[in-house]
Amino acid sequence: MERRGNMIVNRIVQFFVNRDEPMRPNLVVRSVLMMGIVFIGFAGLLIGWWPQRKDHAISPVMESEEAPYSIQGPYPVGFTSMGVNSDLPLELAAWYPAVQVNEHETEISYPYEVKFGKPLGTLAVASFEGKAILDAPPDPATSPYPLVILSPGFSIGSTSYAWLAEHLASYGFVVLSPDHNEQLDPENQLWRAAITRPQDILAVLTYVDEGVQAGGDFTGLIDQDTVAVIGHSYGGYTALAAAGARIDTYSFRTQCEGAVEREEPGAWLCEKLLPHMADMADLAGLDSIPDGLWPAWAEDQVDAIVPMAGDAFFFGQAGLSEISVPVMAIGGTADADSPYMWGTYPTFEYASSTTKVRIALNDAEHMIFTGPCEKIPWYLRIF
């Protein structure tokens, strides 16, 4: 089983090493992330599960010699939304293998939402088309399906990542994406989100555990024992925390001192977060700021993670070494918001995982992981 998984990982690496010509960043990320599900599937292989759908016409996709997972999978995809009753109400976007309700391809329009806060509120700065069927009935044929929790970037709506969620669902995964309660106010919201986001993941897992019980929303649909957490930017931080990474006060302060002195691109994060360490500790229910490692906010249910431009600067070597599940870290080398050397590189270097992959997208910037770039050019220029 492990040998099969390693062969899959090697195919990912060879895809980038053996290319004769450079790829434009927006094309690279589509290929990388479409193939990124191979890693999640690899985690499934390690624990003995892989979705099998034998009655669908698109079977050659599994046999292609070149980037097979960049092609849409065999399952039709359904989309719906639901709510989690936790300390703070949490909205969820859900994509899942569905029953095709008609013979004609159904298109759906997704908003690219940014939560600006007052006075603007949440705005849809663009929209893009998808292929999911709204509120389609789930396909029970090969259920239960493994779960992927997709954590969006800071203040970005869940449907901004619909292209990735649809693709995962087309290969037999249920994807739940929490709409984290936060606004685009780094001065006052960034530090708060560092605490509330991992708690949101725990709330989603609790919601799923309850939902798979007899008569629940997920009865027979989700395999709650097969779970991956993926995320972009602060969502990458969230994935790392969900896998057991622990904030390290000493490491974070030391790194920030050096970053400010060297005027590194990520130094702005230190300015927004360091003054609020006491606020973070209070929100986390701690009596004081730990000198070293903070408590973990993780569940044993998480079997694999994929941080995309993930913010790992909080954790340091000691905090990241707490991760032991398979990890695939992806980042752009021109990322100034979550610099490659602050996130992707140390995640790979310091995670204790025996199975781990690092992918560098040459000259790619931070927002490359969201919806189609051509739909939101002005937003990308600003942020």
ZIGIFEN-V97953 format. One record per residue. SS is DSSP state (H for helix, E for strand, L for the rest). OMEGA is omega in degrees with one decimal (999 if undefined). D_CENTER is the distance of its C-alpha to the mean C-alpha in whole Angstrom. Layout:
# ZIGIFEN-V97953
ss=(SS & SS)
omega=(OMEGA & OMEGA)
d_center=(D_CENTER & D_CENTER)
This chain:
# ZIGIFEN-V97953
ss=(L & H & H & H & H & H & H & H & H & H & H & H & H & H & H & H & H & L & L & L & L & L & L & L & H & H & H & H & H & H & H & H & H & H & H & H & H & H & H & H & H & H & H & H & H & H & L & L & L & L & L & L & L & L & L & L & L & L & L & H & H & H & L & L & L & L & L & H & H & H & L & L & L & L & L & E & E & E & E & E & E & E & E & E & L & L & L & L & L & E & E & E & E & E & E & E & E & E & L & L & L & L & L & L & L & L & L & E & E & E & E & E & E & E & E & L & L & L & L & L & L & E & E & E & E & E & E & E & E & E & L & L & E & E & L & L & L & E & L & L & L & L & L & L & E & E & E & E & E & E & E & L & L & L & L & E & L & H & H & H & H & H & H & H & H & H & H & H & H & L & L & L & E & E & E & E & E & E & E & L & L & L & L & L & L & H & H & H & H & H & H & H & H & H & H & H & H & H & H & H & H & H & H & H & H & H & H & H & H & H & H & L & L & L & L & L & L & L & L & L & L & E & E & E & E & E & E & E & E & E & E & E & L & H & H & H & H & H & H & H & H & H & L & L & L & L & L & E & H & H & H & H & H & H & H & H & H & H & H & H & H & H & L & L & L & L & H & H & H & H & H & H & H & H & H & H & H & H & H & H & H & H & H & L & L & L & L & L & L & L & L & L & E & L & L & L & L & L & L & L & L & E & E & E & E & E & E & E & L & L & L & L & L & L & L & H & H & H & H & H & L & L & L & L & L & E & E & E & E & E & E & E & L & L & L & L & L & L & L & L & L & L & L & H & H & H & H & H & H & H & L & L & L & L & L & E & E & E & E & E & E & L & L & L & L & H & H & H & H & L & L & L & H & H & H & L & H & H & H & H & H & H & L)
omega=(-179.9 & 179.2 & 178.7 & 179.4 & 179.4 & 177.5 & 179.4 & 179.2 & 179.1 & 179.1 & 178.1 & -178.1 & -177.7 & 179.4 & -178.0 & -177.3 & -170.8 & 179.8 & -178.9 & -178.1 & 178.8 & 177.1 & 174.6 & -175.0 & -177.1 & 175.7 & 178.6 & -174.1 & 177.8 & -179.8 & -178.6 & -173.5 & 173.3 & 176.7 & 178.1 & 177.3 & 175.7 & -179.4 & 178.1 & 175.5 & 177.4 & 176.6 & 176.6 & 178.2 & -178.7 & -178.9 & 167.2 & 179.8 & 170.7 & -177.2 & 178.4 & 175.4 & -172.3 & -172.2 & -177.5 & -173.6 & -173.4 & 176.2 & -178.5 & -179.3 & -178.5 & -175.5 & -177.1 & -179.0 & -176.0 & 174.7 & -175.2 & -175.3 & 173.1 & 177.5 & 179.4 & -176.5 & -171.3 & -176.3 & 163.2 & -174.0 & 173.3 & 178.2 & 174.5 & 176.6 & -178.5 & -177.8 & 176.8 & 177.3 & 177.0 & 178.6 & 171.2 & 179.1 & -174.7 & 177.4 & 179.0 & 166.7 & -175.0 & 173.0 & -172.3 & 173.1 & -171.0 & 172.6 & 177.7 & -172.6 & 175.6 & -175.9 & -176.3 & 179.1 & -177.6 & 178.8 & 178.5 & 178.6 & -179.3 & 173.5 & 170.0 & -171.0 & 173.7 & -178.0 & -174.9 & -174.9 & -177.8 & -1.1 & -174.0 & -175.5 & 178.9 & -178.1 & 170.9 & -176.0 & 178.3 & 173.9 & 176.9 & -173.4 & 175.4 & -178.1 & -178.2 & 178.4 & -175.5 & 175.9 & 177.2 & 177.0 & 177.5 & 177.6 & -177.6 & -168.8 & -177.3 & 177.3 & 6.8 & -177.4 & 175.8 & -173.9 & 170.2 & 173.7 & -175.3 & -178.6 & -178.0 & 173.2 & -176.0 & 176.2 & 179.8 & -178.9 & -176.0 & -174.9 & 175.1 & 179.5 & -175.6 & -178.4 & 179.3 & -179.5 & 177.6 & -177.3 & 178.1 & -179.6 & -179.7 & 176.5 & 172.9 & 174.6 & 167.0 & -178.6 & 175.3 & -177.7 & -179.8 & 175.5 & -174.0 & -178.8 & -178.2 & 177.8 & -178.4 & -179.8 & -174.3 & -177.4 & -173.6 & -174.0 & -174.5 & -179.9 & -180.0 & -178.8 & 178.6 & 178.9 & -173.4 & -176.9 & 176.6 & 176.8 & 175.3 & 179.7 & 177.2 & 178.8 & 178.5 & 179.5 & 176.5 & 179.1 & 178.9 & 179.5 & 178.7 & -176.0 & -179.7 & 177.6 & -177.6 & 179.2 & -178.4 & -178.2 & -174.7 & -178.9 & 179.2 & -175.9 & -173.2 & 170.1 & -174.3 & 177.7 & 178.6 & -168.6 & 169.8 & 174.2 & 177.6 & -179.8 & -179.0 & 174.7 & 175.8 & 171.6 & 174.0 & 172.7 & -178.7 & 178.2 & 179.2 & 179.0 & 180.0 & 179.5 & 175.7 & 177.4 & -175.8 & 176.1 & 178.5 & -176.1 & -176.7 & -178.7 & -178.1 & 179.8 & 179.8 & 179.5 & -178.7 & 178.4 & 179.2 & -177.9 & 178.5 & -180.0 & -178.4 & -179.2 & 179.1 & -177.8 & -176.5 & -176.7 & -179.8 & 178.0 & 178.5 & -179.0 & -179.1 & -170.8 & -176.1 & 179.9 & -175.2 & -179.3 & 178.7 & 176.7 & 179.1 & 179.6 & 179.5 & 179.4 & 178.6 & 179.0 & 179.0 & -179.7 & -179.1 & 177.7 & 176.3 & 177.2 & -179.0 & -175.6 & 174.3 & 174.6 & 178.1 & 172.8 & -172.5 & 175.8 & 177.9 & 179.9 & -175.5 & -174.5 & -178.8 & 178.0 & 174.1 & 174.0 & 179.0 & -172.5 & -174.6 & 178.1 & -178.0 & -172.6 & 179.2 & -162.4 & -175.8 & -176.2 & -177.1 & -178.7 & 179.7 & -179.5 & 177.2 & 179.2 & 179.2 & -179.7 & 176.2 & -177.3 & 173.2 & -177.0 & -178.3 & 178.4 & 177.0 & -177.0 & 178.5 & -178.7 & 178.4 & -178.9 & 172.6 & -170.7 & -178.4 & -177.6 & 176.3 & -172.2 & -173.7 & -176.3 & -179.1 & 177.2 & 179.8 & -174.8 & -167.9 & 176.6 & -178.5 & -176.0 & 175.1 & 177.0 & -179.2 & -177.6 & 174.5 & 178.1 & 176.4 & 175.7 & -174.4 & 176.1 & 177.8 & -179.7 & -165.9 & -170.5 & -177.0 & -174.8 & -177.7 & -177.1 & -176.0 & -173.4 & -176.1 & -179.2 & -173.3 & -174.2 & -178.1 & 178.7 & 179.0 & 179.5 & -178.4 & -172.3 & 999)
d_center=(25 & 24 & 26 & 24 & 21 & 22 & 23 & 20 & 18 & 22 & 21 & 18 & 20 & 23 & 22 & 21 & 24 & 27 & 26 & 30 & 29 & 26 & 23 & 22 & 19 & 18 & 19 & 17 & 14 & 15 & 16 & 14 & 11 & 13 & 14 & 11 & 11 & 14 & 13 & 11 & 15 & 16 & 15 & 17 & 20 & 20 & 21 & 23 & 21 & 20 & 20 & 24 & 25 & 29 & 30 & 28 & 30 & 27 & 27 & 28 & 24 & 24 & 27 & 26 & 27 & 25 & 21 & 21 & 18 & 18 & 20 & 19 & 19 & 22 & 21 & 22 & 19 & 19 & 18 & 19 & 18 & 19 & 19 & 19 & 22 & 21 & 23 & 21 & 21 & 17 & 16 & 14 & 13 & 14 & 14 & 16 & 19 & 22 & 26 & 27 & 29 & 31 & 32 & 31 & 27 & 26 & 24 & 22 & 21 & 18 & 18 & 16 & 17 & 17 & 18 & 21 & 23 & 27 & 29 & 27 & 24 & 21 & 22 & 21 & 21 & 21 & 20 & 20 & 21 & 19 & 20 & 19 & 22 & 22 & 23 & 24 & 25 & 23 & 24 & 26 & 27 & 24 & 23 & 21 & 18 & 15 & 12 & 8 & 7 & 4 & 5 & 7 & 9 & 12 & 14 & 12 & 13 & 10 & 13 & 12 & 9 & 12 & 13 & 10 & 10 & 13 & 13 & 12 & 14 & 17 & 17 & 17 & 14 & 13 & 10 & 10 & 9 & 11 & 12 & 13 & 17 & 17 & 19 & 19 & 21 & 20 & 24 & 23 & 20 & 18 & 19 & 19 & 15 & 15 & 17 & 16 & 12 & 12 & 15 & 13 & 11 & 15 & 16 & 14 & 15 & 18 & 18 & 18 & 20 & 23 & 22 & 23 & 26 & 29 & 29 & 25 & 23 & 21 & 24 & 24 & 21 & 18 & 19 & 17 & 18 & 16 & 12 & 9 & 6 & 2 & 2 & 5 & 8 & 9 & 6 & 6 & 9 & 8 & 6 & 10 & 12 & 11 & 12 & 15 & 15 & 18 & 19 & 22 & 24 & 27 & 24 & 23 & 26 & 28 & 25 & 25 & 29 & 29 & 26 & 29 & 32 & 30 & 29 & 25 & 23 & 21 & 24 & 23 & 20 & 23 & 25 & 23 & 22 & 25 & 27 & 25 & 25 & 28 & 26 & 23 & 25 & 27 & 24 & 23 & 26 & 27 & 31 & 30 & 28 & 28 & 29 & 27 & 24 & 23 & 22 & 19 & 16 & 15 & 16 & 18 & 16 & 13 & 14 & 11 & 8 & 6 & 6 & 7 & 10 & 9 & 12 & 14 & 17 & 18 & 18 & 20 & 21 & 22 & 19 & 17 & 20 & 19 & 16 & 18 & 15 & 14 & 12 & 11 & 10 & 11 & 12 & 15 & 19 & 20 & 17 & 19 & 17 & 15 & 17 & 16 & 19 & 17 & 14 & 13 & 17 & 18 & 14 & 16 & 20 & 19 & 17 & 20 & 18 & 21 & 18 & 16 & 15 & 15 & 15 & 17 & 17 & 20 & 21 & 18 & 17 & 14 & 13 & 13 & 10 & 11 & 14 & 17 & 18 & 22 & 21 & 20 & 22 & 24 & 21 & 20 & 23 & 23 & 19)
